[in-house]
Amino acid sequence: FEENILDACLFLMDKAELELSGRGNPIKICRVASAVINSRDDNGVIAGSWDNTYIYGVAPSAWTGSVDILLEYYSSKQPVRYGQCWVFAGVFNTFLRCLGIPARLVTTYTSAHDNNANLQLDFFLDDEGKVDTKLTKDSVWNYHCWNEAWMTRPDLPVGFGGWQVVDGTPQETSDGMYRCGPASVQAIKHGHVCFQFDAPFVYAEVNGDIVYLRKEKNGTQVIENIDTKHVGQLIVTKEVGGDGMMDITENYKFQEGSEEERLALETAVMYGVKKQTIQDPTYQPQKDVEMDFQVQNAVLGSDFHVTITFRNRSHNYYTATTFLSGNIVFYTGVTKNEFKKHSFSAKLEPFSSSAFDVAIKSSEYLSDLLDQASFHFFVTARINETGKILALQKATALMIPNLRIKTQGEMVAGKQMSVTVEFTNPLTQTLENVTLRLEGPGVLRTMKKQFRQIPANSTLIWEAKCIPQQPGLRKLIASMNCDALRHVYGELNVQIQK
């Protein structure tokens, strides 16, 4: 609802060549907009970049809102650089709400990207039980953001209206263009993936099973392990009237392992979407030993540890040859490099649990970090006595300190006020070429400030002056960005008086 945003959104519909008669149809609007929000195949609003280099544009983590992006695109008519999923989703949300379509942003943790449309994620293991990166094409994103738009679906049977998944992030083509949705959330929950649009892709994102396979010398594939619970563990949106998060996982799926959930799975199978490897007669999971692992919460720059726990439920003595692989990953699950390899033999006494700690030192990971300080740990264990393999994976991110925002004096519409942004450098190195951004719809247009350096452990303070235009509850958002440290944010709610 900022100046010129409505014009920019109407221009997007012209750009997408949506005929005037279709502009009263939210299904059509969402379908064309999900393509035009990204720049793939139609020179749309935002150019995506996932390779950690953002030389000729703004890093995705630096944006504080969608206004700057839409206005820049409207004036230049060229894709704005750069976005990743939360940027596409934020801009899409502004577009939908501006045109009167109720919309919200959704984040799914451990979101699957199923490359070959068999509705499961195939991870291939080598003879030692480690993941074979050459054969494994599917990936699990640490998280993925998309949107839900609320509408009726007269093109579907009764009951599939309401929230629909729409996604502007370019992942796969749909009817020849990079777009996704609208797909009925209700249809995804019940496994009715035959209904358009792109329901199978979204179903796999939130509910795909991870299947660990090993290729025999003769080429046959043996299933070693199936993890039905890893994908789509938590699906959230912002709560109404507050800044907390609201868990909406049960909108997308029944309780894991419940009869309803398996029924939804069978329904998806019935529509010919899912290969039935689960019913593979040769697959016999290792029932009497369970493995889990936890990654300690840690702040950027500190050491931490990973704890691997085995539970032996049988009266047998077992030994488990265990591998831990720690990888620095892009949030899309793509590995940049492996920074930690550790193997050990674990003795498992009958009817008992045993825990093993693996230390991760900051010196092992700091030199290779990507913008989100994300790690991906793979643990595989072979039970020597039975030859069975247990496999688990988890993503984790280091905690990054926030920006602190403060205001001074009275906050009255039409009168000058001052806003201070503070940040303390947590690293042992100097941060170079730092950019701070500050934005507050109705309070101040985006302001930018560059700093050449922030020495280790020192604090930066930036004071900005502004004249708020509109009274009411407003939000200030700040971001800090430099090559060594990204995804640093702060926000503050302020009450502007009349």
Number of C-alpha atoms within 10 A of each C-alpha: 11 10 9 12 19 16 13 20 21 14 15 23 18 12 16 16 10 15 10 10 7 12 14 10 12 20 24 15 19 25 19 22 27 26 27 25 30 27 21 21 13 15 17 22 29 26 22 21 14 16 11 13 14 15 9 8 12 15 23 25 20 22 24 24 19 18 22 17 20 27 18 15 19 20 9 9 16 15 22 24 21 25 27 24 22 21 26 27 28 20 21 32 23 22 24 22 14 19 15 10 17 14 22 22 20 22 23 23 22 25 28 32 27 23 17 12 15 18 26 28 27 22 22 24 23 14 10 14 23 20 21 16 12 7 13 15 16 20 20 26 22 25 20 25 23 23 26 26 25 19 19 18 19 11 11 13 9 9 12 21 19 14 22 26 25 29 32 33 29 22 14 16 14 15 10 8 16 22 28 29 26 28 29 32 23 18 22 28 22 22 28 24 26 17 17 15 22 22 23 25 26 27 28 25 25 25 27 28 21 24 20 24 22 22 15 11 7 6 8 10 13 16 23 22 22 23 16 15 13 21 25 27 14 17 24 17 20 16 12 9 6 8 10 11 13 14 15 16 18 12 14 21 23 18 12 14 10 9 11 15 18 16 14 20 21 18 18 22 18 14 13 13 21 20 13 13 13 15 8 10 7 11 14 11 14 15 10 13 21 13 18 15 19 14 19 14 13 15 16 19 17 15 15 17 16 18 14 18 17 21 18 21 16 15 11 13 12 17 17 23 17 22 20 21 18 24 22 26 27 22 26 19 23 19 16 14 12 16 16 16 11 12 14 13 14 18 13 22 18 16 14 13 15 14 14 13 14 15 12 18 14 14 11 11 21 17 10 15 18 21 22 20 23 19 26 21 21 19 23 23 26 19 20 13 11 11 12 18 22 24 23 19 18 17 22 18 19 17 15 18 16 17 19 16 22 14 16 9 9 13 20 18 18 16 12 13 18 15 16 15 23 16 22 17 17 20 17 10 12 16 20 17 14 18 15 21 19 26 22 21 18 20 22 17 16 17 14 14 12 14 14 11 13 18 17 14 14 12 12 15 11 13 12 15 13 15 17 22 15 17 17 13 11 16 15 20 21 27 23 26 25 20 15 18 21 20 20 21 23 20 20 14 13 17 13 19 14 12
